[in-house]
Amino acid sequence: MKASFQKYTLNFKQASGTSRGVYTTRDSWFIFLNDGTNTGIGECAPLPDLSIESPNRMSARLLQVCEQISYFSQYTEELNTWPSIKFGLETALLDLKNGGKQELFPSAFTRGDQGIPINGLIWMGTPEFMKQQIRAKLDAGFRCIKMKIGALDFETELELLKAIRREFSAEEITVRVDANCAYSYQTALENLKRLSDLQIHSIEQPIPTGRWNEMAELCLKSPIPIGLDEELIGISSGKEMQKLLETIHPAYLILKPSLHGGFSGCEKWIGQAEKYGTGWWITSALESNIGLNAIAQWTFHLNAKNEQGLGTGQLFTNNFDSPLEITGDQLWFRPEKRWDLQNLLSENTEEDF
């Protein structure tokens, strides 16, 4: 088996903001595995300032993986500290095993018979821009909205959420919010009390990571269920997972294969969560359609409940044409549509072994 990799820069259609900053581009690395007949492709897409991996060291680490592909393909757990590479390698191996057609988990989803319910993601920006996004998602038929909060004045964000509730009840539209670690403990507690009047489904990561006791107190006192996302990054052992869940008692885990140890790492989290009655859903992490496709197929394979966070494929100007399509509030795989990976495959790979 030969292995190679290629860096590719995705350009956002418009700047996308969170409380951590604004994205205009993002880099992904693609790993290619060839057995002489078929080629499996996987995406390695760390997020700057969030992933435990250093984007500056990705090429060097991928070079090592490609040089020792026989070893790493058997011992992917050796990449626990490189979760996006682990995810990319797992994806490429599954793709190769299934004939290199980007159909990793054949199912009713890949046959085009069933879609996956997803949430409509509202990025941070000016109040007017956020209003436009909310209106567009509601008009498109989304029944679950996820709004990034924590960058604007809280009163402004509260008013945007009130506007949704004036038009739609909680039975009609589910509203999730994601603070991306924006608040202090005291501010979070005050804001959660005020948000609770709007029947918010959940809030992701209200305070910075590593403050387990404060987060546990918030989970105990909050009138809104709390989900953990960033808090899970860098944890790979079952013992550590168990300790976090026993200490914090979150209502939900929001799992991202590129950040949380690939498919295998996330499945480990799911196993632990279900022991404690903790809910979970799956979210992409700004991958191209190659990574998004892998995550979507795996999510369907898991029989995941409720709306998933898989609506990021339309964010880039130079994404790859694929069978993925959003219709209403569902992500569909249209098998009659073909992949166009020419932009990626026409590039010279950085290393080939």
Short mmCIF file of the C-alpha atoms (twelve columns), coordinates in Angstrom:
data_MODEL
# 
_entry.id   MODEL 
# 
loop_
_atom_site.group_PDB 
_atom_site.id 
_atom_site.type_symbol 
_atom_site.label_atom_id 
_atom_site.label_alt_id 
_atom_site.label_comp_id 
_atom_site.label_asym_id 
_atom_site.label_seq_id 
_atom_site.Cartn_x 
_atom_site.Cartn_y 
_atom_site.Cartn_z 
_atom_site.pdbx_PDB_model_num 
ATOM 1   C CA . MET A 1   0.000   0.000  0.000   1 
ATOM 2   C CA . LYS A 2   1.311   3.443  -0.960  1 
ATOM 3   C CA . ALA A 3   0.518   6.563  1.057   1 
ATOM 4   C CA . SER A 4   0.748   10.239 0.172   1 
ATOM 5   C CA . PHE A 5   -0.739  13.510 1.343   1 
ATOM 6   C CA . GLN A 6   -1.664  16.941 0.031   1 
ATOM 7   C CA . LYS A 7   -2.407  20.271 1.686   1 
ATOM 8   C CA . TYR A 8   -5.430  22.213 0.415   1 
ATOM 9   C CA . THR A 9   -6.734  25.633 1.499   1 
ATOM 10  C CA . LEU A 10  -10.495 26.149 1.650   1 
ATOM 11  C CA . ASN A 11  -11.825 29.691 1.216   1 
ATOM 12  C CA . PHE A 12  -14.924 30.797 3.107   1 
ATOM 13  C CA . LYS A 13  -17.647 32.455 1.031   1 
ATOM 14  C CA . GLN A 14  -17.833 35.064 3.756   1 
ATOM 15  C CA . ALA A 15  -15.983 35.544 7.019   1 
ATOM 16  C CA . SER A 16  -17.423 33.209 9.659   1 
ATOM 17  C CA . GLY A 17  -17.217 34.325 13.272  1 
ATOM 18  C CA . THR A 18  -17.145 32.668 16.681  1 
ATOM 19  C CA . SER A 19  -16.200 34.091 20.078  1 
ATOM 20  C CA . ARG A 20  -12.627 32.889 19.343  1 
ATOM 21  C CA . GLY A 21  -12.266 34.912 16.155  1 
ATOM 22  C CA . VAL A 22  -13.164 35.064 12.477  1 
ATOM 23  C CA . TYR A 23  -12.342 32.471 9.806   1 
ATOM 24  C CA . THR A 24  -11.699 33.503 6.196   1 
ATOM 25  C CA . THR A 25  -9.703  30.422 5.145   1 
ATOM 26  C CA . ARG A 26  -8.892  27.040 6.645   1 
ATOM 27  C CA . ASP A 27  -6.246  24.467 5.761   1 
ATOM 28  C CA . SER A 28  -6.910  20.763 5.344   1 
ATOM 29  C CA . TRP A 29  -4.511  17.934 4.586   1 
ATOM 30  C CA . PHE A 30  -5.699  14.939 2.571   1 
ATOM 31  C CA . ILE A 31  -4.173  11.508 2.923   1 
ATOM 32  C CA . PHE A 32  -4.285  9.093  -0.033  1 
ATOM 33  C CA . LEU A 33  -3.897  5.327  0.288   1 
ATOM 34  C CA . ASN A 34  -3.423  3.299  -2.885  1 
ATOM 35  C CA . ASP A 35  -3.391  -0.501 -3.096  1 
ATOM 36  C CA . GLY A 36  -2.554  -0.611 -6.805  1 
ATOM 37  C CA . THR A 37  -6.216  -0.706 -7.814  1 
ATOM 38  C CA . ASN A 38  -8.157  1.768  -5.683  1 
ATOM 39  C CA . THR A 39  -7.398  4.954  -3.773  1 
ATOM 40  C CA . GLY A 40  -8.886  5.781  -0.382  1 
ATOM 41  C CA . ILE A 41  -9.016  9.434  0.655   1 
ATOM 42  C CA . GLY A 42  -9.270  10.901 4.142   1 
ATOM 43  C CA . GLU A 43  -9.286  14.484 5.404   1 
ATOM 44  C CA . CYS A 44  -7.142  15.783 8.260   1 
ATOM 45  C CA . ALA A 45  -8.525  19.180 9.258   1 
ATOM 46  C CA . PRO A 46  -7.245  20.604 12.577  1 
ATOM 47  C CA . LEU A 47  -8.740  23.891 13.754  1 
ATOM 48  C CA . PRO A 48  -6.182  26.573 14.708  1 
ATOM 49  C CA . ASP A 49  -6.265  27.579 18.406  1 
ATOM 50  C CA . LEU A 50  -8.643  24.708 19.180  1 
ATOM 51  C CA . SER A 51  -7.125  21.392 18.111  1 
ATOM 52  C CA . ILE A 52  -4.372  19.874 20.246  1 
ATOM 53  C CA . GLU A 53  -2.383  19.492 17.020  1 
ATOM 54  C CA . SER A 54  -0.206  22.271 15.673  1 
ATOM 55  C CA . PRO A 55  -1.098  23.053 12.040  1 
ATOM 56  C CA . ASN A 56  2.564   24.042 11.551  1 
ATOM 57  C CA . ARG A 57  3.627   20.452 12.311  1 
ATOM 58  C CA . MET A 58  0.958   18.650 10.288  1 
ATOM 59  C CA . SER A 59  3.063   18.054 7.189   1 
ATOM 60  C CA . ALA A 60  5.977   16.673 9.222   1 
ATOM 61  C CA . ARG A 61  3.711   14.303 11.142  1 
ATOM 62  C CA . LEU A 62  1.887   13.186 7.996   1 
ATOM 63  C CA . LEU A 63  5.263   12.498 6.410   1 
ATOM 64  C CA . GLN A 64  6.067   10.122 9.284   1 
ATOM 65  C CA . VAL A 65  2.651   8.439  8.977   1 
ATOM 66  C CA . CYS A 66  3.059   7.953  5.233   1 
ATOM 67  C CA . GLU A 67  6.583   6.566  5.650   1 
ATOM 68  C CA . GLN A 68  5.310   4.045  8.200   1 
ATOM 69  C CA . ILE A 69  1.838   3.467  6.780   1 
ATOM 70  C CA . SER A 70  1.853   -0.292 7.419   1 
ATOM 71  C CA . TYR A 71  2.377   0.367  11.128  1 
ATOM 72  C CA . PHE A 72  -0.040  3.292  11.561  1 
ATOM 73  C CA . SER A 73  -2.802  1.611  9.573   1 
ATOM 74  C CA . GLN A 74  -2.765  -1.179 12.174  1 
ATOM 75  C CA . TYR A 75  -2.194  0.984  15.263  1 
ATOM 76  C CA . THR A 76  -4.265  4.126  14.719  1 
ATOM 77  C CA . GLU A 77  -4.409  4.654  18.501  1 
ATOM 78  C CA . GLU A 78  -0.785  5.810  18.211  1 
ATOM 79  C CA . LEU A 79  -2.324  8.963  16.715  1 
ATOM 80  C CA . ASN A 80  -4.487  9.847  19.736  1 
ATOM 81  C CA . THR A 81  -2.574  13.118 20.145  1 
ATOM 82  C CA . TRP A 82  -3.168  13.843 16.452  1 
ATOM 83  C CA . PRO A 83  -6.966  13.372 16.295  1 
ATOM 84  C CA . SER A 84  -7.515  14.927 12.873  1 
ATOM 85  C CA . ILE A 85  -4.833  12.674 11.337  1 
ATOM 86  C CA . LYS A 86  -6.390  9.700  13.104  1 
ATOM 87  C CA . PHE A 87  -9.777  10.635 11.615  1 
ATOM 88  C CA . GLY A 88  -8.253  11.120 8.160   1 
ATOM 89  C CA . LEU A 89  -6.452  7.782  8.283   1 
ATOM 90  C CA . GLU A 90  -9.540  5.928  9.537   1 
ATOM 91  C CA . THR A 91  -11.549 7.493  6.701   1 
ATOM 92  C CA . ALA A 92  -8.961  6.659  4.024   1 
ATOM 93  C CA . LEU A 93  -8.699  3.050  5.226   1 
ATOM 94  C CA . LEU A 94  -12.488 2.609  5.153   1 
ATOM 95  C CA . ASP A 95  -12.705 4.250  1.740   1 
ATOM 96  C CA . LEU A 96  -9.983  1.988  0.353   1 
ATOM 97  C CA . LYS A 97  -11.648 -1.096 1.842   1 
ATOM 98  C CA . ASN A 98  -14.914 -0.138 0.103   1 
ATOM 99  C CA . GLY A 99  -13.411 0.482  -3.332  1 
ATOM 100 C CA . GLY A 100 -12.384 4.150  -3.148  1 
ATOM 101 C CA . LYS A 101 -15.855 5.522  -3.959  1 
ATOM 102 C CA . GLN A 102 -16.305 7.666  -0.818  1 
ATOM 103 C CA . GLU A 103 -18.972 5.233  0.390   1 
ATOM 104 C CA . LEU A 104 -17.632 4.203  3.775   1 
ATOM 105 C CA . PHE A 105 -20.813 2.971  5.436   1 
ATOM 106 C CA . PRO A 106 -23.290 1.734  2.797   1 
ATOM 107 C CA . SER A 107 -26.823 2.385  4.086   1 
ATOM 108 C CA . ALA A 108 -30.221 3.866  3.315   1 
ATOM 109 C CA . PHE A 109 -28.419 7.233  3.506   1 
ATOM 110 C CA . THR A 110 -25.892 6.429  0.770   1 
ATOM 111 C CA . ARG A 111 -28.672 4.876  -1.340  1 
ATOM 112 C CA . GLY A 112 -30.502 8.208  -1.175  1 
ATOM 113 C CA . ASP A 113 -33.493 6.728  0.660   1 
ATOM 114 C CA . GLN A 114 -33.148 8.647  3.928   1 
ATOM 115 C CA . GLY A 115 -31.738 12.006 4.993   1 
ATOM 116 C CA . ILE A 116 -30.190 13.143 8.271   1 
ATOM 117 C CA . PRO A 117 -31.977 15.926 10.219  1 
ATOM 118 C CA . ILE A 118 -29.537 18.779 10.851  1 
ATOM 119 C CA . ASN A 119 -29.521 22.090 12.685  1 
ATOM 120 C CA . GLY A 120 -29.267 25.427 10.909  1 
ATOM 121 C CA . LEU A 121 -26.044 27.129 12.028  1 
ATOM 122 C CA . ILE A 122 -26.079 30.887 12.708  1 
ATOM 123 C CA . TRP A 123 -22.612 32.445 12.654  1 
ATOM 124 C CA . MET A 124 -21.618 35.500 14.656  1 
ATOM 125 C CA . GLY A 125 -21.590 38.845 12.930  1 
ATOM 126 C CA . THR A 126 -23.447 42.119 12.996  1 
ATOM 127 C CA . PRO A 127 -26.994 41.920 14.385  1 
ATOM 128 C CA . GLU A 128 -28.343 42.519 10.876  1 
ATOM 129 C CA . PHE A 129 -26.222 39.715 9.406   1 
ATOM 130 C CA . MET A 130 -27.353 37.328 12.127  1 
ATOM 131 C CA . LYS A 131 -30.995 38.298 11.562  1 
ATOM 132 C CA . GLN A 132 -30.579 37.556 7.861   1 
ATOM 133 C CA . GLN A 133 -29.111 34.129 8.618   1 
ATOM 134 C CA . ILE A 134 -31.904 33.278 11.061  1 
ATOM 135 C CA . ARG A 135 -34.574 34.345 8.562   1 
ATOM 136 C CA . ALA A 136 -32.949 32.321 5.774   1 
ATOM 137 C CA . LYS A 137 -32.745 29.172 7.926   1 
ATOM 138 C CA . LEU A 138 -36.341 29.463 9.098   1 
ATOM 139 C CA . ASP A 139 -37.574 30.111 5.556   1 
ATOM 140 C CA . ALA A 140 -35.633 27.057 4.356   1 
ATOM 141 C CA . GLY A 141 -37.599 24.890 6.771   1 
ATOM 142 C CA . PHE A 142 -35.102 24.292 9.576   1 
ATOM 143 C CA . ARG A 143 -36.786 23.183 12.788  1 
ATOM 144 C CA . CYS A 144 -33.607 23.408 14.877  1 
ATOM 145 C CA . ILE A 145 -31.410 26.525 14.984  1 
ATOM 146 C CA . LYS A 146 -27.952 26.670 16.547  1 
ATOM 147 C CA . MET A 147 -26.695 30.198 17.244  1 
ATOM 148 C CA . LYS A 148 -23.131 31.150 18.102  1 
ATOM 149 C CA . ILE A 149 -23.142 33.594 21.031  1 
ATOM 150 C CA . GLY A 150 -20.547 35.338 23.173  1 
ATOM 151 C CA . ALA A 151 -18.996 37.855 20.777  1 
ATOM 152 C CA . LEU A 152 -21.733 40.500 20.660  1 
ATOM 153 C CA . ASP A 153 -23.251 42.398 23.553  1 
ATOM 154 C CA . PHE A 154 -25.430 39.872 25.420  1 
ATOM 155 C CA . GLU A 155 -28.510 42.138 25.239  1 
ATOM 156 C CA . THR A 156 -28.223 42.161 21.455  1 
ATOM 157 C CA . GLU A 157 -27.912 38.376 21.314  1 
ATOM 158 C CA . LEU A 158 -30.827 38.010 23.706  1 
ATOM 159 C CA . GLU A 159 -32.990 40.187 21.472  1 
ATOM 160 C CA . LEU A 160 -32.153 38.043 18.433  1 
ATOM 161 C CA . LEU A 161 -33.251 34.953 20.329  1 
ATOM 162 C CA . LYS A 162 -36.400 36.684 21.596  1 
ATOM 163 C CA . ALA A 163 -37.290 37.512 17.999  1 
ATOM 164 C CA . ILE A 164 -37.268 33.789 17.160  1 
ATOM 165 C CA . ARG A 165 -39.478 32.989 20.138  1 
ATOM 166 C CA . ARG A 166 -41.945 35.759 19.290  1 
ATOM 167 C CA . GLU A 167 -42.551 33.973 16.001  1 
ATOM 168 C CA . PHE A 168 -42.077 30.316 16.947  1 
ATOM 169 C CA . SER A 169 -42.710 28.330 20.121  1 
ATOM 170 C CA . ALA A 170 -40.248 25.774 21.496  1 
ATOM 171 C CA . GLU A 171 -42.466 23.031 20.051  1 
ATOM 172 C CA . GLU A 172 -42.094 24.562 16.586  1 
ATOM 173 C CA . ILE A 173 -38.404 25.562 16.632  1 
ATOM 174 C CA . THR A 174 -35.643 24.090 18.802  1 
ATOM 175 C CA . VAL A 175 -32.957 26.650 19.682  1 
ATOM 176 C CA . ARG A 176 -29.450 25.629 20.700  1 
ATOM 177 C CA . VAL A 177 -26.715 28.137 21.557  1 
ATOM 178 C CA . ASP A 178 -22.935 27.731 21.538  1 
ATOM 179 C CA . ALA A 179 -20.818 30.093 23.640  1 
ATOM 180 C CA . ASN A 180 -17.414 28.647 22.633  1 
ATOM 181 C CA . CYS A 181 -15.992 29.258 26.152  1 
ATOM 182 C CA . ALA A 182 -16.919 32.971 26.075  1 
ATOM 183 C CA . TYR A 183 -18.125 33.528 29.671  1 
ATOM 184 C CA . SER A 184 -16.786 33.553 33.193  1 
ATOM 185 C CA . TYR A 185 -18.596 31.338 35.707  1 
ATOM 186 C CA . GLN A 186 -20.589 34.196 37.251  1 
ATOM 187 C CA . THR A 187 -21.508 35.755 33.913  1 
ATOM 188 C CA . ALA A 188 -22.519 32.358 32.556  1 
ATOM 189 C CA . LEU A 189 -24.828 31.705 35.512  1 
ATOM 190 C CA . GLU A 190 -26.535 35.097 35.114  1 
ATOM 191 C CA . ASN A 191 -26.891 34.713 31.341  1 
ATOM 192 C CA . LEU A 192 -28.239 31.163 31.630  1 
ATOM 193 C CA . LYS A 193 -30.984 32.355 33.976  1 
ATOM 194 C CA . ARG A 194 -32.036 35.004 31.486  1 
ATOM 195 C CA . LEU A 195 -31.859 32.621 28.526  1 
ATOM 196 C CA . SER A 196 -34.045 30.076 30.308  1 
ATOM 197 C CA . ASP A 197 -37.150 32.234 29.732  1 
ATOM 198 C CA . LEU A 198 -36.723 31.538 26.001  1 
ATOM 199 C CA . GLN A 199 -36.881 27.743 26.371  1 
ATOM 200 C CA . ILE A 200 -33.380 27.190 24.996  1 
ATOM 201 C CA . HIS A 201 -32.690 23.502 24.306  1 
ATOM 202 C CA . SER A 202 -29.047 23.600 25.414  1 
ATOM 203 C CA . ILE A 203 -25.878 25.671 25.608  1 
ATOM 204 C CA . GLU A 204 -22.482 24.390 24.507  1 
ATOM 205 C CA . GLN A 205 -19.336 25.125 26.482  1 
ATOM 206 C CA . PRO A 206 -20.372 28.296 28.370  1 
ATOM 207 C CA . ILE A 207 -17.022 28.709 30.193  1 
ATOM 208 C CA . PRO A 208 -13.380 27.968 29.278  1 
ATOM 209 C CA . THR A 209 -12.055 24.426 29.449  1 
ATOM 210 C CA . GLY A 210 -10.185 22.929 32.381  1 
ATOM 211 C CA . ARG A 211 -12.472 24.389 35.071  1 
ATOM 212 C CA . TRP A 212 -14.174 21.129 35.907  1 
ATOM 213 C CA . ASN A 213 -15.445 22.158 39.337  1 
ATOM 214 C CA . GLU A 214 -16.955 25.389 38.028  1 
ATOM 215 C CA . MET A 215 -18.483 23.547 35.073  1 
ATOM 216 C CA . ALA A 216 -19.919 20.945 37.444  1 
ATOM 217 C CA . GLU A 217 -21.494 23.730 39.521  1 
ATOM 218 C CA . LEU A 218 -22.958 25.276 36.383  1 
ATOM 219 C CA . CYS A 219 -24.423 21.952 35.284  1 
ATOM 220 C CA . LEU A 220 -25.981 21.592 38.736  1 
ATOM 221 C CA . LYS A 221 -27.438 25.114 38.896  1 
ATOM 222 C CA . SER A 222 -28.178 25.911 35.253  1 
ATOM 223 C CA . PRO A 223 -31.835 26.012 34.183  1 
ATOM 224 C CA . ILE A 224 -30.599 25.134 30.670  1 
ATOM 225 C CA . PRO A 225 -28.942 21.771 29.871  1 
ATOM 226 C CA . ILE A 226 -25.198 22.150 29.246  1 
ATOM 227 C CA . GLY A 227 -23.245 20.373 26.513  1 
ATOM 228 C CA . LEU A 228 -19.487 19.859 26.398  1 
ATOM 229 C CA . ASP A 229 -17.439 20.252 23.238  1 
ATOM 230 C CA . GLU A 230 -14.013 21.878 23.681  1 
ATOM 231 C CA . GLU A 231 -13.794 20.253 27.132  1 
ATOM 232 C CA . LEU A 232 -13.414 16.838 25.482  1 
ATOM 233 C CA . ILE A 233 -10.381 17.755 23.372  1 
ATOM 234 C CA . GLY A 234 -7.218  15.872 24.294  1 
ATOM 235 C CA . ILE A 235 -8.970  13.185 26.352  1 
ATOM 236 C CA . SER A 236 -8.542  9.696  24.905  1 
ATOM 237 C CA . SER A 237 -8.482  7.181  27.762  1 
ATOM 238 C CA . GLY A 238 -11.658 5.591  29.063  1 
ATOM 239 C CA . LYS A 239 -10.575 6.366  32.622  1 
ATOM 240 C CA . GLU A 240 -10.239 10.095 31.883  1 
ATOM 241 C CA . MET A 241 -13.573 10.135 30.063  1 
ATOM 242 C CA . GLN A 242 -15.224 8.487  33.036  1 
ATOM 243 C CA . LYS A 243 -13.632 10.970 35.444  1 
ATOM 244 C CA . LEU A 244 -14.895 13.950 33.412  1 
ATOM 245 C CA . LEU A 245 -18.449 12.596 33.221  1 
ATOM 246 C CA . GLU A 246 -18.533 11.706 36.914  1 
ATOM 247 C CA . THR A 247 -17.180 15.136 37.892  1 
ATOM 248 C CA . ILE A 248 -19.138 17.451 35.602  1 
ATOM 249 C CA . HIS A 249 -22.352 15.511 34.816  1 
ATOM 250 C CA . PRO A 250 -23.073 17.314 31.526  1 
ATOM 251 C CA . ALA A 251 -26.437 16.851 29.826  1 
ATOM 252 C CA . TYR A 252 -24.852 16.394 26.379  1 
ATOM 253 C CA . LEU A 253 -21.594 15.714 24.563  1 
ATOM 254 C CA . ILE A 254 -21.057 17.347 21.166  1 
ATOM 255 C CA . LEU A 255 -18.695 15.062 19.278  1 
ATOM 256 C CA . LYS A 256 -16.420 16.000 16.393  1 
ATOM 257 C CA . PRO A 257 -14.251 13.240 14.898  1 
ATOM 258 C CA . SER A 258 -11.571 15.717 13.760  1 
ATOM 259 C CA . LEU A 259 -11.161 17.003 17.331  1 
ATOM 260 C CA . HIS A 260 -12.132 14.056 19.500  1 
ATOM 261 C CA . GLY A 261 -10.084 11.144 18.198  1 
ATOM 262 C CA . GLY A 262 -11.666 10.096 14.931  1 
ATOM 263 C CA . PHE A 263 -14.533 7.617  14.662  1 
ATOM 264 C CA . SER A 264 -13.009 5.324  17.274  1 
ATOM 265 C CA . GLY A 265 -12.410 8.115  19.804  1 
ATOM 266 C CA . CYS A 266 -15.953 9.428  19.427  1 
ATOM 267 C CA . GLU A 267 -17.430 5.944  19.715  1 
ATOM 268 C CA . LYS A 268 -15.488 5.550  22.952  1 
ATOM 269 C CA . TRP A 269 -17.058 8.780  24.225  1 
ATOM 270 C CA . ILE A 270 -20.510 7.551  23.179  1 
ATOM 271 C CA . GLY A 271 -20.009 4.312  25.066  1 
ATOM 272 C CA . GLN A 272 -19.078 6.207  28.223  1 
ATOM 273 C CA . ALA A 273 -21.880 8.760  27.788  1 
ATOM 274 C CA . GLU A 274 -24.516 6.073  27.513  1 
ATOM 275 C CA . LYS A 275 -23.346 4.521  30.797  1 
ATOM 276 C CA . TYR A 276 -24.137 7.821  32.518  1 
ATOM 277 C CA . GLY A 277 -27.334 8.656  30.651  1 
ATOM 278 C CA . THR A 278 -25.612 11.573 28.904  1 
ATOM 279 C CA . GLY A 279 -27.038 12.596 25.546  1 
ATOM 280 C CA . TRP A 280 -24.871 13.271 22.484  1 
ATOM 281 C CA . TRP A 281 -24.905 14.427 18.912  1 
ATOM 282 C CA . ILE A 282 -22.358 14.689 16.123  1 
ATOM 283 C CA . THR A 283 -20.986 17.862 14.584  1 
ATOM 284 C CA . SER A 284 -18.585 18.498 11.727  1 
ATOM 285 C CA . ALA A 285 -15.643 20.847 12.322  1 
ATOM 286 C CA . LEU A 286 -15.454 22.887 9.103   1 
ATOM 287 C CA . GLU A 287 -14.151 20.042 6.961   1 
ATOM 288 C CA . SER A 288 -14.551 19.985 3.181   1 
ATOM 289 C CA . ASN A 289 -17.210 17.739 1.654   1 
ATOM 290 C CA . ILE A 290 -14.775 14.813 1.881   1 
ATOM 291 C CA . GLY A 291 -14.633 14.949 5.665   1 
ATOM 292 C CA . LEU A 292 -18.285 15.959 5.975   1 
ATOM 293 C CA . ASN A 293 -19.335 13.001 3.823   1 
ATOM 294 C CA . ALA A 294 -17.412 10.578 6.047   1 
ATOM 295 C CA . ILE A 295 -18.890 12.060 9.222   1 
ATOM 296 C CA . ALA A 296 -22.431 12.045 7.811   1 
ATOM 297 C CA . GLN A 297 -22.264 8.398  6.719   1 
ATOM 298 C CA . TRP A 298 -20.843 7.372  10.094  1 
ATOM 299 C CA . THR A 299 -23.508 9.410  11.928  1 
ATOM 300 C CA . PHE A 300 -26.288 7.634  10.036  1 
ATOM 301 C CA . HIS A 301 -24.586 4.312  10.734  1 
ATOM 302 C CA . LEU A 302 -24.740 5.136  14.477  1 
ATOM 303 C CA . ASN A 303 -28.506 5.678  14.266  1 
ATOM 304 C CA . ALA A 304 -27.975 9.064  15.930  1 
ATOM 305 C CA . LYS A 305 -31.105 10.735 17.302  1 
ATOM 306 C CA . ASN A 306 -32.258 14.344 16.933  1 
ATOM 307 C CA . GLU A 307 -30.672 17.027 14.763  1 
ATOM 308 C CA . GLN A 308 -26.964 16.735 14.001  1 
ATOM 309 C CA . GLY A 309 -24.491 19.539 13.247  1 
ATOM 310 C CA . LEU A 310 -23.695 18.621 9.656   1 
ATOM 311 C CA . GLY A 311 -24.684 21.698 7.660   1 
ATOM 312 C CA . THR A 312 -21.233 23.181 6.961   1 
ATOM 313 C CA . GLY A 313 -20.682 21.977 3.400   1 
ATOM 314 C CA . GLN A 314 -21.951 25.188 1.802   1 
ATOM 315 C CA . LEU A 315 -19.444 27.490 3.512   1 
ATOM 316 C CA . PHE A 316 -16.581 27.375 0.988   1 
ATOM 317 C CA . THR A 317 -16.070 28.768 -2.508  1 
ATOM 318 C CA . ASN A 318 -13.706 25.958 -3.519  1 
ATOM 319 C CA . ASN A 319 -15.297 22.931 -1.867  1 
ATOM 320 C CA . PHE A 320 -15.521 19.720 -3.897  1 
ATOM 321 C CA . ASP A 321 -18.716 18.912 -5.775  1 
ATOM 322 C CA . SER A 322 -20.232 15.850 -4.133  1 
ATOM 323 C CA . PRO A 323 -23.449 13.852 -3.750  1 
ATOM 324 C CA . LEU A 324 -24.185 15.739 -0.510  1 
ATOM 325 C CA . GLU A 325 -27.166 18.069 -0.672  1 
ATOM 326 C CA . ILE A 326 -29.231 19.962 1.891   1 
ATOM 327 C CA . THR A 327 -32.960 19.849 1.246   1 
ATOM 328 C CA . GLY A 328 -35.094 21.581 3.855   1 
ATOM 329 C CA . ASP A 329 -33.596 20.688 7.216   1 
ATOM 330 C CA . GLN A 330 -32.014 17.415 6.147   1 
ATOM 331 C CA . LEU A 331 -28.679 16.410 4.677   1 
ATOM 332 C CA . TRP A 332 -29.052 13.954 1.800   1 
ATOM 333 C CA . PHE A 333 -26.646 11.826 -0.199  1 
ATOM 334 C CA . ARG A 334 -27.698 11.800 -3.872  1 
ATOM 335 C CA . PRO A 335 -25.959 8.756  -5.407  1 
ATOM 336 C CA . GLU A 336 -26.757 9.929  -8.939  1 
ATOM 337 C CA . LYS A 337 -24.511 12.977 -8.404  1 
ATOM 338 C CA . ARG A 338 -20.798 12.478 -9.013  1 
ATOM 339 C CA . TRP A 339 -17.785 13.613 -7.035  1 
ATOM 340 C CA . ASP A 340 -15.492 16.174 -8.637  1 
ATOM 341 C CA . LEU A 341 -12.096 15.963 -6.957  1 
ATOM 342 C CA . GLN A 342 -10.144 17.371 -9.895  1 
ATOM 343 C CA . ASN A 343 -8.896  20.385 -7.926  1 
ATOM 344 C CA . LEU A 344 -7.456  18.082 -5.295  1 
ATOM 345 C CA . LEU A 345 -6.166  15.266 -7.476  1 
ATOM 346 C CA . SER A 346 -4.543  17.608 -10.012 1 
ATOM 347 C CA . GLU A 347 -2.258  18.950 -7.292  1 
ATOM 348 C CA . ASN A 348 1.097   17.254 -6.887  1 
ATOM 349 C CA . THR A 349 1.091   15.332 -3.642  1 
ATOM 350 C CA . GLU A 350 3.713   16.452 -1.158  1 
ATOM 351 C CA . GLU A 351 5.073   12.979 -0.505  1 
ATOM 352 C CA . ASP A 352 4.463   9.577  -2.050  1 
ATOM 353 C CA . PHE A 353 5.632   6.267  -0.564  1 
# 
